[in-house]
Amino acid sequence: MKKNIASARINIESSKLLKELNDSLPFDKELYKEDITGSLAHSKMLAAQGIISSEDLELITKGLNELLEEIESGKVKLNSGDEDIHMAIERLLTAKIGDAAKRVHTARSRNDQVATDFRLYVLNNNLELARLILKVVESFINLAKENTDTLLPGMTHLQHAQPINFAYHMLAYASMFKRDYERFMSSYDRNNISPLGCAALAGTPHPINREQTAQELGFREPSINCLDTVSDRDFALEILFNISTMMMHISRLSEELILWSTSEFKFITLSDKHATGSSIMPQKKNPDIPELLRGKTGRVNGNLVALLTVMKGLPLAYNKDTQEDKEGVFDSVKTAKLSLMVLKEMIDEMKVNKENMEKACRVGHLSATDLADYMVKNLNMPFRDAYHLVGNIVNKSEELGKDISELTYEELSAIDGRFAQDVIDVLNIRNSMNARESFGGTSTVKTKEQIDILSNWLEQVKG
C-alpha cells in the first residue's frame, strides 16, 4: 500500500468517507502562495543554521519558485487527491527536485505551517480591505463637499426630527467607515506575529532562528508561546468581526438608499448601472445592488458565528476542528472586497435630488425645537414649559394644515402674545439647520469643518 505523505503511523488506506470529510485542498489551495512563501523562508533559515545544506537550499528555492510560477500560470492544477495544500506543495516539490524536498519540513509541523499561511493571508487582507475602505471614505467626502447646503430631514425613529444637510448625513457614514479602517489596522498590528517554528505545540529541539523567519516573512516578531500559537485563531475571528461590523454599516446605508430611491422619497436616483428591471413589470427599476449588500450582511455574520462556535470548546493545542476556520474567512473576505468596490461605484454615480430633499423638510415641523430654544433664550421660560407650549403650537399648525415653519407672525401671536417679529426667522428650516453650530453639529460651517478633519485624516493615513 502506498503510504500517505503525512501518515507514518496509519497502515491501512483511509476510508473514502474520511477522505471526503478530511481533505481540505478544495478550499485551502487558496493559500498556495502563502505556503510557498513560508517554505522559502523556513528553508533559508534552516540553511543559515546549518540544519540543511546550501546545495539543498538552492534546489528547494529553485523548485518552489518554479512551482509558484507553474501554479499561477495554470500549468499545475491543485486538484489532485492530496489531503491539503501543504502536502500538495510538498508532493509536487518532491517530484520536481527529489530528496532535498523531504528536508523542507524539518523543525516544522503542519500546525505552525497552517497557522503561518493563514495568518499571512488574513494580515494581507486586513491591509487590502483597509485600502478599499479608504476609497469609500473618499467617495463620501467628495459627495459631502457638493452638498453642504443641501437640506435633508434628519430623522429619529424614521420620523422627521430636525433639519440637517445631506453632506452631514454622508459624513456620518464616513465616520463609521473610518472606525472600520481603524479596526482592520489595529487587528493587523496586534496579530502581526509569526507562528513559524512553533512546530506541533512545544517548539523544536533543532537550533532554529525564529526571528529570522519572522523578519523574512514581514512579521513584527515571533510569537512567545508555541502552545497558544498553533491553536490561536483570534486573528481570523477578528477579521470576521471587522468584516461583519463593516457590512453592518454598509447594510444601514443600503437600507437608506433603498428607501430614498422609492417614489415616496425620491431623494436619490441610482444609476441604471446599479439597478435591474422586472421580468414582468416593464416600468420597474429595482435597487438590487443595495438590496444584495444588505442581504450579504447576514452571510458574513453567519461566518463569524460559525467560527466562534467551532472555537468555543477546543482544548489546547491544535485540533482538527480548526480546519473549519478557512472557508468562512475566504468567503467573507471575498464578499467584503466586492461589496466595498461596488459600494464606492454606486455612491460615485448616484444622483442627489436636492429639491425633493428640501421639500421633505417642510413636513413634520422640523423647526419646532428651535422655537422652544427661542422661548428659553428670549422669553426666559423653563425649557419644559417651552416644550409644552410648542406642542400646542404644533397642534394648532396641524389644524391649520400648515408646517410650523409656514406659520405667520400673526398666527403665532394669536397663540402667545410674547413673541417678537424675529421668531419667524427662527422657524426657517435653513436657519434651523445652520443654527446648530456646536462642535460636530450640522450647520454648513461645522459640516465643512468635519470635511476638513476627515480629509486631513485621509491624507495622513494614505501617506
Secondary structure as the mmCIF struct_conf table of DSSP 4:
data_model
#
loop_
_struct_conf.conf_type_id
_struct_conf.id
_struct_conf.beg_label_comp_id
_struct_conf.beg_label_asym_id
_struct_conf.beg_label_seq_id
_struct_conf.end_label_comp_id
_struct_conf.end_label_asym_id
_struct_conf.end_label_seq_id
HELX_LH_PP_P HELX_LH_PP_P1 LYS A 2 ASN A 4
TURN_TY1_P TURN_TY1_P1 ILE A 5 ALA A 6
BEND BEND1 ALA A 8 ARG A 9
BEND BEND2 ILE A 12 ILE A 12
HELX_LH_PP_P HELX_LH_PP_P2 GLU A 13 SER A 15
HELX_RH_AL_P HELX_RH_AL_P1 LYS A 16 ASN A 22
HELX_RH_AL_P HELX_RH_AL_P2 LEU A 25 ASP A 28
HELX_RH_3T_P HELX_RH_3T_P1 LYS A 29 LEU A 31
HELX_RH_AL_P HELX_RH_AL_P3 TYR A 32 ALA A 48
TURN_TY1_P TURN_TY1_P2 GLN A 49 GLY A 50
BEND BEND3 ILE A 51 ILE A 52
HELX_RH_AL_P HELX_RH_AL_P4 SER A 54 SER A 73
TURN_TY1_P TURN_TY1_P3 GLY A 74 GLY A 74
BEND BEND4 LYS A 75 VAL A 76
BEND BEND5 LEU A 78 LEU A 78
BEND BEND6 SER A 80 GLY A 81
BEND BEND7 GLU A 83 ASP A 84
HELX_RH_AL_P HELX_RH_AL_P5 ILE A 85 ILE A 97
HELX_RH_3T_P HELX_RH_3T_P2 GLY A 98 ARG A 103
TURN_TY1_P TURN_TY1_P4 VAL A 104 ALA A 107
HELX_RH_AL_P HELX_RH_AL_P6 ARG A 110 LYS A 145
TURN_TY1_P TURN_TY1_P5 GLU A 146 GLU A 146
TURN_TY1_P TURN_TY1_P6 THR A 148 ASP A 149
STRN STRN1 LEU A 151 THR A 156
TURN_TY1_P TURN_TY1_P7 HIS A 157 LEU A 158
STRN STRN2 GLN A 159 ASN A 165
HELX_RH_AL_P HELX_RH_AL_P7 PHE A 166 ASN A 191
STRN STRN3 ILE A 193 SER A 194
TURN_TY1_P TURN_TY1_P8 LEU A 196 GLY A 197
TURN_TY1_P TURN_TY1_P9 ALA A 199 ALA A 202
BEND BEND8 PRO A 205 HIS A 206
HELX_RH_AL_P HELX_RH_AL_P8 ARG A 210 GLU A 216
TURN_TY1_P TURN_TY1_P10 LEU A 217 GLY A 218
BEND BEND9 ARG A 220 ARG A 220
STRN STRN4 GLU A 221 PRO A 222
BEND BEND10 ILE A 224 ILE A 224
HELX_RH_AL_P HELX_RH_AL_P9 CYS A 226 SER A 231
HELX_RH_AL_P HELX_RH_AL_P10 ASP A 234 TRP A 260
TURN_TY1_P TURN_TY1_P11 SER A 261 SER A 261
BEND BEND11 THR A 262 THR A 262
TURN_TY1_P TURN_TY1_P12 SER A 263 PHE A 265
STRN STRN5 ILE A 268 THR A 269
HELX_RH_3T_P HELX_RH_3T_P3 ASP A 272 HIS A 274
STRN STRN6 THR A 276 THR A 276
BEND BEND12 SER A 279 ILE A 280
TURN_TY1_P TURN_TY1_P13 PRO A 282 GLN A 283
STRN STRN7 ASN A 286 ASN A 286
HELX_RH_AL_P HELX_RH_AL_P11 ASP A 288 MET A 311
TURN_TY1_P TURN_TY1_P14 LYS A 312 GLY A 313
HELX_LH_PP_P HELX_LH_PP_P3 LEU A 314 PRO A 315
BEND BEND13 LEU A 316 ALA A 317
HELX_RH_3T_P HELX_RH_3T_P4 LYS A 320 ASP A 325
HELX_RH_AL_P HELX_RH_AL_P12 LYS A 326 GLU A 349
HELX_LH_PP_P HELX_LH_PP_P4 MET A 350 MET A 350
STRN STRN8 LYS A 351 VAL A 352
HELX_RH_AL_P HELX_RH_AL_P13 LYS A 354 ALA A 360
TURN_TY1_P TURN_TY1_P15 CYS A 361 SER A 367
HELX_RH_AL_P HELX_RH_AL_P14 ALA A 368 ASN A 378
BEND BEND14 LEU A 379 LEU A 379
HELX_RH_AL_P HELX_RH_AL_P15 PHE A 383 LEU A 400
TURN_TY1_P TURN_TY1_P16 GLY A 401 GLY A 401
HELX_RH_3T_P HELX_RH_3T_P5 ILE A 404 GLU A 406
HELX_RH_AL_P HELX_RH_AL_P16 TYR A 409 ILE A 415
TURN_TY1_P TURN_TY1_P17 GLY A 417 ARG A 418
TURN_TY1_P TURN_TY1_P18 GLN A 421 ASP A 422
HELX_RH_AL_P HELX_RH_AL_P17 VAL A 423 LEU A 427
HELX_RH_AL_P HELX_RH_AL_P18 ILE A 429 ALA A 435
BEND BEND15 SER A 438 SER A 438
TURN_TY1_P TURN_TY1_P19 PHE A 439 GLY A 440
BEND BEND16 SER A 443 SER A 443
HELX_RH_AL_P HELX_RH_AL_P19 THR A 444 LYS A 462
#
